[in-house]
Amino acid sequence: MTRTEELVFNLCKKTFLSLWSFPNPERKKNKELCDILVVCEPDIIIFSIKEINIKESSDYQTDVDRWLTKAIDASVKQIYGAERFLNNADSFLLCGSDTSMDLPIAKNRRIHRVAVCFGRGDKFPINYGDFGKGFIHVFDEKSVQIVLNELDTIKDFLNYLNAKEKLVQSMRFPLTYGEEDMLAFYISNGFSFPKYGDLLIFEDDLYKGLKNDKSYQNVLSDLKDSYIWDKLIKELITDFNTGNLNNDVTRNEIELTIRQMAREDRNSRKILCEQFIDFIGVNNVPKVAARVIRSNENRDVVYLYLLGDYNNRDQRIKELHLRAFVLRAIYDCKIIVGIATEKYNSKGHSLDFSYSYYPDFSDDLKKEAINIATELGYFNNLTCIAQGLSEVGTRADNSKSL
């Protein structure tokens, strides 16, 4: 990787995770596809990264034309070429390897195109939009770092790309001095752009004003706990890569779990983490053995938290799967992501997980699940909590051993 590719790749790993970010992928052996490919089913992000330094001449317009040709036009060509390949492929190769990675099912794919152009400085303009075969977002070295640091989940980042694309395609001609000021308006306006108006002008001090705004600083401070979710995801990846997971899982199983967890936006992660912190007893003695939170990102998904003894993790994993089975009978959901750990201990903790997918659930399965719940005392106490989420808790002393 070049210096600039590595910089953007590290930003992608931070936001999209290492399991999904692929530097210099290949269409076939030694034939590069693009600079970075991010694959998070059903979304695919094609990154083209160029560093172009123009030796200035006495003719400014000539310099501008040369820079746009070498930086943006070259990226547009690479991105459209990569998309053309992806539209007819089921997989791609890792850089310098015979290892292939599967792509999402073709009919479900959503492709996003991003060019990052280094070397612009304050001298050359940036063009973005539809160059003939689909909308391409164009960032420079400053704006790509700001955007990926402010919108540091794949859900938040893609929401911004989609909102900006709709704004530009609405032909309302947004005028801005810099991407960061457009981003600042988007954040300040409830993570959206206005739906009405013929002309939008973003002043050149919007981002500076946002960063200095006490209300926004308070919002960022309030989101600190949400990064516990990021930590849980990274722990699962690390434990899988080092073989420290107690249950025998495949890459596909761990990726399904992590993909769902990582698709939660920053605010949803905050809610999920607040419930997790309360559940494991960081501030008080845990009151329940299990808790369920429905995902804001996908109403077909619920998260199951379980407390269990570290010294009997095999039983804990079995209980995690059984409770997920029972939950399918209680909730109208298809996916249950289970996370098991111990009561809070400042010295550390262990993690186990499960991923259960039940697209259909027959009456016979419901009867079986209800029988299990009755026999083992699962989910006797049903309550509701704020933010439209649901919690199912059963007191630890009501549960029977497996």
C-alpha positions as MATLAB code, in Angstrom:
seq = 'MTRTEELVFNLCKKTFLSLWSFPNPERKKNKELCDILVVCEPDIIIFSIKEINIKESSDYQTDVDRWLTKAIDASVKQIYGAERFLNNADSFLLCGSDTSMDLPIAKNRRIHRVAVCFGRGDKFPINYGDFGKGFIHVFDEKSVQIVLNELDTIKDFLNYLNAKEKLVQSMRFPLTYGEEDMLAFYISNGFSFPKYGDLLIFEDDLYKGLKNDKSYQNVLSDLKDSYIWDKLIKELITDFNTGNLNNDVTRNEIELTIRQMAREDRNSRKILCEQFIDFIGVNNVPKVAARVIRSNENRDVVYLYLLGDYNNRDQRIKELHLRAFVLRAIYDCKIIVGIATEKYNSKGHSLDFSYSYYPDFSDDLKKEAINIATELGYFNNLTCIAQGLSEVGTRADNSKSL';
ca = [
       0.000    0.000    0.000;
       1.064    3.556   -0.591;
       1.230    6.053    2.272;
      -2.132    7.550    1.347;
      -3.809    4.162    0.863;
      -2.595    3.069    4.282;
      -3.981    6.221    5.897;
      -7.448    5.667    4.419;
      -7.294    1.914    5.119;
      -6.613    2.565    8.806;
      -9.611    4.908    8.907;
     -11.731    2.184    7.298;
     -10.584   -0.437    9.810;
     -11.521    1.906   12.633;
     -14.971    2.554   11.188;
     -15.793   -0.592    9.221;
     -13.594   -3.164   11.033;
     -10.742   -5.276    9.739;
     -13.012   -8.170    8.729;
     -14.660   -6.019    6.067;
     -11.883   -3.756    4.752;
      -9.670   -5.193    2.018;
      -6.651   -3.248    0.697;
      -5.746   -3.610   -2.997;
      -8.165   -6.480   -3.753;
      -7.695   -8.254   -7.069;
     -10.123   -9.221   -9.836;
      -7.680  -11.919  -10.850;
      -4.108  -12.740   -9.910;
      -1.979   -9.554   -9.956;
      -4.832   -7.490  -11.481;
      -5.889   -4.844   -8.950;
      -9.600   -4.174   -8.581;
      -9.456   -0.919   -6.583;
      -7.465    0.579   -3.727;
      -9.790   -0.451   -0.875;
     -12.949   -2.540   -0.952;
     -15.329   -2.562    2.020;
     -17.815   -5.439    2.018;
     -20.541   -5.448    4.651;
     -23.539   -7.313    3.285;
     -25.491   -5.987    1.505;
     -23.297   -2.856    1.180;
     -20.103   -2.576   -0.860;
     -17.940    0.560   -0.816;
     -15.412    1.006   -3.619;
     -12.531    3.324   -2.680;
     -10.142    4.847   -5.202;
      -7.250    6.817   -3.691;
      -4.950    9.094   -5.663;
      -2.108   11.361   -4.564;
      -1.456   13.918   -7.272;
       0.992   16.785   -6.918;
       0.935   19.158   -9.847;
       3.983   21.220  -10.715;
       2.397   24.640  -11.025;
       2.680   26.578  -14.267;
       1.867   30.179  -15.090;
      -1.606   29.171  -16.265;
      -3.930   28.397  -13.325;
      -6.693   26.868  -15.440;
      -4.218   24.512  -17.072;
      -3.059   23.388  -13.615;
      -6.658   22.836  -12.523;
      -7.456   20.775  -15.598;
      -4.349   18.639  -15.144;
      -5.131   18.003  -11.484;
      -8.772   17.105  -12.140;
      -7.736   14.734  -14.933;
      -5.056   12.919  -12.941;
      -6.864   12.859   -9.587;
     -10.612   12.709  -10.172;
     -10.964   11.432  -13.745;
      -8.535    8.591  -13.023;
     -10.463    7.651   -9.872;
     -13.777    7.730  -11.737;
     -12.377    5.347  -14.346;
     -11.050    2.970  -11.676;
     -14.296    2.979   -9.665;
     -16.565    2.362  -12.648;
     -14.214   -0.391  -13.826;
     -14.299   -2.062  -10.400;
     -18.090   -1.848  -10.301;
     -18.352   -3.378  -13.759;
     -16.339   -6.364  -12.527;
     -18.330   -6.682   -9.300;
     -21.614   -6.689  -11.188;
     -20.547   -9.903  -12.894;
     -18.657  -11.601  -10.058;
     -19.476  -13.656   -6.981;
     -16.087  -13.162   -5.297;
     -12.736  -11.384   -5.462;
      -9.148  -12.234   -4.518;
      -7.186  -10.891   -1.577;
      -4.068   -8.947   -2.516;
      -1.212  -11.228   -3.575;
      -3.148  -14.354   -2.609;
      -5.204  -17.178   -4.073;
      -7.727  -16.686   -1.262;
     -11.105  -15.559   -2.538;
     -13.751  -13.628   -0.597;
     -17.435  -13.989   -1.353;
     -19.535  -10.997   -2.336;
     -23.116  -10.367   -1.158;
     -25.911  -11.895   -3.240;
     -26.091   -9.828   -6.414;
     -29.762   -8.861   -6.179;
     -29.255   -7.483   -2.646;
     -26.095   -5.442   -3.234;
     -25.910   -1.710   -2.623;
     -22.769   -0.206   -4.137;
     -21.282    3.089   -2.913;
     -18.472    4.868   -4.760;
     -15.853    6.983   -2.985;
     -12.790    8.739   -4.417;
     -10.172   10.239   -2.110;
      -7.823   12.742   -3.761;
      -4.635   13.846   -2.014;
      -2.590   16.834   -3.129;
      -5.402   19.334   -3.651;
      -4.426   21.639   -0.815;
      -6.387   24.893   -0.924;
      -5.680   25.477   -4.585;
      -7.652   23.011   -6.691;
     -11.420   22.375   -6.776;
     -13.190   19.067   -6.255;
     -15.945   17.700   -8.459;
     -18.408   15.091   -7.261;
     -21.669   13.685   -8.582;
     -22.771   11.334  -11.332;
     -20.002   11.037  -13.914;
     -22.159    8.923  -16.197;
     -22.475    5.548  -14.468;
     -23.494    6.330  -10.899;
     -22.870    8.922   -8.180;
     -19.303    9.209   -6.881;
     -18.428   10.934   -3.610;
     -15.095   12.756   -3.739;
     -13.128   13.693   -0.610;
      -9.718   15.243   -0.092;
      -7.147   14.348    2.571;
      -8.734   16.686    5.113;
     -12.390   15.908    4.600;
     -12.052   12.108    4.521;
     -10.456   12.133    7.961;
     -13.086   14.482    9.385;
     -16.027   12.535    7.945;
     -14.778    9.093    8.991;
     -13.918   10.311   12.487;
     -17.241   12.088   13.031;
     -19.310    9.283   11.476;
     -17.386    6.314   12.822;
     -19.880    3.515   12.205;
     -20.728    2.071    8.817;
     -24.402    2.901    9.355;
     -23.733    6.582   10.122;
     -21.269    6.928    7.244;
     -23.579    5.352    4.678;
     -26.526    7.395    5.914;
     -24.504   10.541    5.218;
     -23.445    9.376    1.750;
     -27.037    8.548    0.841;
     -28.394   11.850    2.205;
     -25.742   13.871    0.372;
     -26.364   11.986   -2.866;
     -30.107   12.697   -2.682;
     -29.392   16.362   -1.930;
     -27.137   16.790   -4.954;
     -29.432   14.834   -7.250;
     -32.366   17.015   -6.185;
     -30.705   19.775   -8.234;
     -30.780   22.245   -5.370;
     -27.138   23.089   -5.972;
     -25.501   22.999   -2.545;
     -22.684   25.534   -2.354;
     -19.937   24.949    0.171;
     -16.339   25.884    0.876;
     -15.553   22.456    2.270;
     -17.017   19.003    2.896;
     -16.643   19.491    6.635;
     -19.084   22.430    6.585;
     -21.683   20.383    4.709;
     -21.158   17.623    7.281;
     -21.553   20.101   10.156;
     -24.885   21.272    8.756;
     -26.021   17.653    8.340;
     -25.152   16.831   11.971;
     -26.681   20.036   13.352;
     -29.864   19.455   11.355;
     -30.610   16.138   13.032;
     -28.425   14.111   10.661;
     -30.358   15.234    7.606;
     -30.515   17.873    4.877;
     -33.570   20.079    4.229;
     -36.138   18.589    1.873;
     -37.206   21.946    0.474;
     -35.544   25.033   -1.024;
     -33.873   25.862   -4.311;
     -30.418   26.828   -3.075;
     -28.322   25.785   -0.085;
     -25.220   27.714    0.922;
     -22.976   26.256    3.624;
     -20.761   28.905    5.223;
     -17.082   28.165    5.741;
     -17.187   28.269    9.559;
     -19.938   25.707   10.234;
     -17.631   22.870   11.240;
     -15.487   25.088   13.433;
     -18.644   26.348   15.133;
     -19.921   22.804   15.647;
     -16.705   21.628   17.289;
     -16.792   24.619   19.660;
     -20.482   24.224   20.482;
     -21.000   23.119   24.099;
     -24.191   21.257   23.240;
     -22.351   19.156   20.670;
     -19.511   18.538   23.113;
     -22.095   17.293   25.606;
     -23.543   14.973   22.964;
     -20.096   13.509   22.287;
     -19.494   13.085   26.007;
     -22.847   11.333   26.341;
     -21.788    8.869   23.632;
     -18.633    7.693   25.409;
     -20.279    4.555   26.754;
     -21.240    3.555   23.211;
     -17.610    2.673   22.510;
     -17.944   -0.292   24.858;
     -19.905   -1.838   21.973;
     -16.932   -1.265   19.674;
     -14.710   -2.897   22.281;
     -16.979   -5.957   22.488;
     -16.816   -6.345   18.708;
     -13.025   -6.077   18.677;
     -12.761   -8.598   21.537;
     -14.833  -11.103   19.583;
     -12.610  -10.610   16.524;
      -9.430  -10.961   18.586;
     -10.687  -14.044   20.449;
     -11.712  -15.653   17.162;
      -8.376  -14.913   15.482;
      -6.408  -16.226   18.482;
      -8.629  -19.266   19.073;
      -9.779  -18.067   22.493;
     -13.505  -18.491   21.916;
     -14.871  -21.327   24.007;
     -17.426  -22.384   21.408;
     -16.284  -23.842   18.094;
     -17.393  -21.352   15.428;
     -16.662  -20.733   11.772;
     -15.577  -17.454   10.210;
     -19.056  -17.166    8.711;
     -20.715  -17.469   12.150;
     -18.442  -14.882   13.769;
     -18.866  -12.567   10.790;
     -22.669  -12.789   10.936;
     -22.554  -11.829   14.605;
     -20.069   -9.004   14.180;
     -21.735   -7.703   11.035;
     -25.021   -7.286   12.875;
     -23.401   -5.705   15.933;
     -21.393   -3.297   13.775;
     -24.400   -2.222   11.718;
     -25.792   -0.447   14.778;
     -25.284    3.297   14.536;
     -23.582    5.327   17.255;
     -26.763    6.268   19.089;
     -28.082    2.687   19.058;
     -24.751    1.486   20.448;
     -25.167    3.979   23.270;
     -28.550    2.491   24.212;
     -27.303   -1.083   23.906;
     -24.286   -0.300   26.080;
     -26.298    1.487   28.747;
     -28.403   -1.639   29.075;
     -25.312   -3.873   29.085;
     -23.592   -1.829   31.809;
     -26.708   -1.921   33.949;
     -27.271   -5.604   33.263;
     -23.837   -6.858   34.358;
     -24.025   -4.755   37.523;
     -21.373   -2.081   37.044;
     -23.243    0.243   39.407;
     -25.490   -2.188   41.286;
     -25.953   -5.882   41.951;
     -27.375   -7.569   38.822;
     -31.119   -8.138   39.151;
     -31.797  -10.540   36.288;
     -30.133  -13.507   34.618;
     -30.956  -12.421   31.064;
     -31.989   -9.311   29.209;
     -33.202   -8.723   25.668;
     -32.891   -5.517   23.653;
     -34.527   -5.117   20.260;
     -32.315   -3.506   17.617;
     -33.211   -0.023   16.419;
     -31.349   -0.681   13.167;
     -33.354   -3.804   12.280;
     -36.579   -4.741   14.020;
     -36.037   -8.380   13.019;
     -33.033   -8.482   15.370;
     -32.862   -8.788   19.141;
     -29.827   -8.979   21.403;
     -29.753  -11.427   24.278;
     -27.504  -10.680   27.282;
     -26.813  -13.560   29.676;
     -24.954  -13.824   32.971;
     -23.252  -17.131   33.695;
     -20.431  -18.692   35.651;
     -16.989  -18.375   34.063;
     -16.050  -21.808   35.407;
     -18.875  -23.457   33.496;
     -18.792  -21.773   30.111;
     -19.992  -24.868   28.238;
     -23.242  -24.741   30.199;
     -23.403  -20.980   29.683;
     -23.135  -21.389   25.913;
     -25.791  -24.094   25.907;
     -28.119  -21.840   27.896;
     -27.433  -18.978   25.473;
     -28.615  -21.116   22.544;
     -31.668  -22.429   24.425;
     -32.747  -18.948   25.471;
     -32.357  -17.732   21.871;
     -34.623  -20.582   20.753;
     -37.221  -19.613   23.347;
     -37.018  -15.943   22.362;
     -38.005  -16.796   18.795;
     -41.326  -18.015   20.171;
     -41.806  -14.831   22.224;
     -40.722  -12.191   19.714;
     -41.564  -11.671   16.071;
     -37.904  -11.641   15.062;
     -35.633  -13.669   12.824;
     -32.181  -13.070   14.317;
     -31.027  -13.386   17.928;
     -27.473  -12.314   18.769;
     -26.469  -13.685   22.157;
     -23.693  -12.306   24.377;
     -22.790  -14.125   27.605;
     -20.462  -12.889   30.326;
     -20.108  -12.759   34.138;
     -21.215  -10.288   36.771;
     -19.092   -7.148   36.658;
     -15.560   -7.585   37.957;
     -12.986   -4.849   37.512;
     -10.274   -7.493   36.982;
     -11.725   -8.623   33.658;
     -14.349  -10.769   31.990;
     -14.921  -13.488   29.402;
     -17.257  -13.417   26.400;
     -19.271  -16.083   24.641;
     -21.690  -15.457   21.821;
     -24.319  -17.099   19.663;
     -25.972  -16.206   16.385;
     -29.395  -17.731   15.767;
     -31.325  -17.285   12.537;
     -34.931  -18.457   12.386;
     -36.599  -17.160    9.210;
     -39.577  -19.415    9.941;
     -40.859  -20.871   13.191;
     -43.580  -23.540   13.067;
     -46.289  -24.101   15.683;
     -44.508  -27.287   16.753;
     -41.285  -25.346   17.364;
     -43.222  -22.752   19.370;
     -44.686  -25.477   21.576;
     -41.220  -26.954   22.103;
     -39.817  -23.507   22.994;
     -42.633  -22.829   25.453;
     -42.054  -26.184   27.119;
     -38.353  -25.366   27.529;
     -39.181  -21.946   28.951;
     -41.650  -23.464   31.429;
     -39.318  -26.251   32.526;
     -36.240  -24.056   32.979;
     -37.978  -20.891   34.199;
     -36.872  -18.666   31.318;
     -38.314  -15.192   30.813;
     -41.003  -15.116   33.490;
     -40.920  -11.360   34.064;
     -41.749   -9.292   30.982;
     -41.369   -5.490   31.131;
     -40.787   -2.588   28.743;
     -38.088    0.080   28.813;
     -37.555    3.447   27.084;
     -36.487    4.268   23.497;
     -38.991    1.783   22.121;
     -36.757   -1.119   23.078;
     -37.939   -4.249   24.853;
     -36.445   -6.002   27.824;
     -37.120   -9.515   28.988;
     -35.675  -10.382   32.357;
     -35.946  -13.441   34.547;
     -34.642  -13.331   38.075;
     -31.577  -15.471   38.551;
     -33.140  -17.508   41.349;
     -36.071  -18.464   39.066;
     -33.831  -20.203   36.533;
     -33.092  -23.876   36.831;
     -29.799  -25.507   35.966;
     -29.504  -27.250   32.645;
];
